[in-house]
Amino acid sequence: MCMALIPVSALAVAEGPAVLGIPVDFVLFGLILLGIALFHRQTLPVALIGLVTIALYKIAFTGFKTGPGVTGFLVHVEHEWVILANLLCLLMGFELLSRHFEKSHLPVILPKYLPHDWKGGFLLLMIVWVLSSFLDNIAGALIGGAMAHQLFRGKVHIGFLAAIVAASNAGGAWSVVGDTTTTMMWIAGISPVVVFEAIIASSVALLVFGIPAAIEQQKYSPILERTHQHTRVDVTRIGIVGLILVLAIATNVFVNLRFPDVAPRFPFIGAAVWLAILVSAGLRRPDWEVLPEALKGSLFLLSLVLCASMMPVEKLPVASWQSALGLGFLSAVFDNIPLTALALKQGGYDWGFLAYAVGFGGSMMWFGSSAGVAITNMFPQGRSVGQWLRHGWWLAVAYVVGFFVMLAVWSWHPDAPPRPRTEAVEQAH
């Protein structure tokens, strides 16, 4: 579907061997995605084999934007290491955060305050949506997963897992601190007010996918109607969760606003998360035991991100609402960070539409966003492309409906090219 909207020939301009006009790089990447879909119990080996194959192919035949051969590959990895390190630190760190949150027993007392029917599940999705607007969407998804695990006694439907991921991505799409792509726009000088326009499509999409997902979950495993009478909330663990999140948000805002030139050189946000974890370890022991399994899921996502970064994507189609819509579908299988970088370089987009498209689009596949990979670390049954599409098909419907409602209400109005960062910093000061 995405290739019908954005032809591969329009994306790839690098010279090299091709099959039916499609660069071999994209063919190999497509085979990796096919392997993940067919062998969902062996996703990490498939991703690693694919990464090695693409790297060897480019070393031997096409080279990289950073140069030919092994040297070009090493320089390319050097350019990507901050993104990869940040993702690794966040995925691993927020896995520990979610365990702190679950062990705080706060999710256990939620039935006191949530409706005891499908509306309780929908309200949970709304909570995730709001949290992800000021937290990283990985944290929002994992907190939502921890709440769902308690509220539904561990029986969470795959369709509802997909809805949690979609709620976290939709919530982050309209906030410049809720998602990496929107933060990139902010750094480039795009006003947070412009990005906030995406809340129109995001809100509509939440209604479209959230209600059927909550109804299906209620049929699958009804929400708890009562809590344990003597449940006590562990305030210390709640404080640790708050410390991790506040330090991550503060670091993100401070570094990007005050030191934008330094931000791309070091994984400041990931380091801040782990600093908070280590400082608070003396108060409550983190569940270090979950890290080996979380590492597998993290390496899988990092392999896909690195594969995507090596694709010869040098040019996007002419900026229009049609191409923005197509980028959302493309984001389901392709890393949205390089797509956003290309769009910022090209200009001519309505940034509110683009923020919604690249932010929410990754929800349509479980491996299409870091939030999806994080939630399937908690619920491995979600690592099936077929089951994800079968039970979460309304995510694509919600994406399209939200996009066109925003198009009808707000209309497409291309924004001016991003201002130089120094001008944005001066205005912020």
Secondary structure, DSSP 4 states (H G I P E B T S, - for coil): -HHHHS-HHHHB---S-EETTEEHHHHHHHHHHHHHHH-TTSHHHHHHHHHHHHHHHIIIII-BTTBSHHHHHHHHHHHHHHHHHHHHHHHHHHHHHHHHHHHTTHHHHGGGTS-SSHHHHHHHHHHHHHHTTTS-HHHHHHHHHHHHHHHTTT---HHHHHHHHHHHHHHHTT-TTTSHHHHHHHHTT--HHHHHTTHHHHHHHHHHHHHHHHHHHHHHSPPP----TT----HHHHHHHHHHHHHHHHHHHHHHHH-TTTGGGS-HHHHHHHHHHHHHTTTS---GGGHHHHHHHHHHHHHHHHHHHTS-B---PPSSHHHHHHHHHHTTTS-HHHHHHHHHHH--S-HHHHHHHHHHGGGGSTTSSHHHHHHHHH-GGG--HHHHHHHSTHHHHHHHHHHHHHHHHT---PPPPPPPHHHHHHHH-
